[in-house]
């Protein structure tokens, strides 16, 4: 199959999913270096990936509503791509895709399609179950005749971000970053439990830094964690940028977080993740490269809340129920922390 002249990738959000698109971009660039790539991406998410070389970025500001859609359509007016890779099934993304002209329109298989997705695509990726989200996104190149056989990110990190991270985390002291807040509130662990782990790590000689964005929810969670801590961590909540967070993750030894964007950012730069999973399946949405340090209570959650083992519920089912994250105990997390520290001779 000859290389297409142009491809449009549509994946606007969220941070974790946008991170999963980057290996697909690298696969396309490696196979077809002359193909023009255009990526329709969210306003916030562009701050993370918008400096990837060789890609034209078109920003979608979802907060602007219809005006945000029209801005994308106007930016692409008069253009027709060889293929649109429609990698988002939400209704807003499906509507957005209607204003993008392409000879081929590749979307998800029927089992993963929703919100009228099937009406805006004319080809589908292979129907598979049991895939990690990153592998599902990577399979969008298969209808084009490619196969994603390598997973590479190489998201640029500016020198300013490296310098800032080094100033916050000087020296080579073993460092635990704690990013306690997911955009899905029912994936969040309890503040007092984070505090207990922070106190334990601090007592073991680790430097601990609390990180997160500037939103009121993240500030409120950080304040609750700090109030419960006996040993105060460094509070960097709301002080970094996405690029600075990437740099901090490169400087740190371990990230403690629920299923969230920072989990996948950490994985992208090679940082290890102590992920907290009960509401979501780590095999589907955990850190792609290494899940050995995660706490996995997803099967227990399925049995308690759905009456079935995880193996008997549809792949990708989210068990976002009140109290589900209480299945993860402080002892569970400390055990994984100690296992990591011992294996890396850091403590």
C-alpha positions, 0 to 999 in steps of 0.5 A: 500500500503506498504511503498516504499523503495526509492523515488526520488524527482525532483524539482531543482528550483526556491527558492519559488517552492523548499520551497513548496516541503518541506511540501511534504518531511515532509508528506513522512517522517511522513508516511514512516520514513524508506523510503529513500528519494533522492532530485535532487535540484538546486545548489543555492536552496540546500543552503536553504534546503540541511540540512534537516535531512533524505534526500539525496541531489543530486545537479544539476548545471544548469549553467554547461549545459550538464555536470551538467546533466551528473553529476546527472546521474553519481551520481545516476548510478546503482540505480533504485527508486521505484518512481520518483516524477517529479515535474518540467515541464520545458524542462531541467528538463524533459531531466534531468529526463531521466537519472533517473531510476524508476519503477514508474514515477509520473508527472503533469496532462495533463493540467499542463504538457508542454515541452514534460513532458508527454513523461517522466512520466507514471502516473499523479497527480489528474487533479485539477484547482484552487490550490495553487502551494504548494497544487499541489506539495503536491498532488504528494503523492496521486498516492502513496496512501497518502494525504497531510493533514498537511503543515509543513516546519521546515527548519533548521536555524543554530545558526550562522544565528540567531546570525547574524540576531540578530546583524543586528536587535537588540531589539524588535523594530517593523521591516519591511523587504523590498525585492524589486526584483523578478527574473521576472522583470515584477513583480517588483514594482517601486523603488520610490513607495517602497521608499514612503512606506519605508519613511511612515513606518520609520515615524511611528517608524518602523525599515526598512531593505532593503534585497536582493541577490548579483546579479547586478539586485538586487543591482541596484534595491536597489540603486534606492530605496535608492536614492528615500528614504528620510529616509534611511533604513538599507541596507543589500542587498547582505550581507546575505545568504539564511539561514541568510534571514530565520533568519531575517524573523523570527526576523521581523514583516512584509515583503514587496515583489513582488511574489518572493522566499523570499515571500515563505521563509517568509511564511515558518517561519511564518512571515507575508507578504505584497505581491504585486500581479498584474502580478500573482494570489495570490490565486495560488502563494501568501504566502500560509498560510496568504494572508490577508495583500497582495495587489491584483490587479490581476483581474484588470490586467486581465480585462485591459490586457486580456479583461476578469475578472480573473475568465474567464482566465486559472488558473495560467495565468501570466500577466507579461506585461510592466506597470502591477505593476503600478496598485498597488498604494502607497496608496494601500500598505500603507493601508495594512501596517497600517491595519497590524500595527493596528491589531498587536498593533505594531504602 
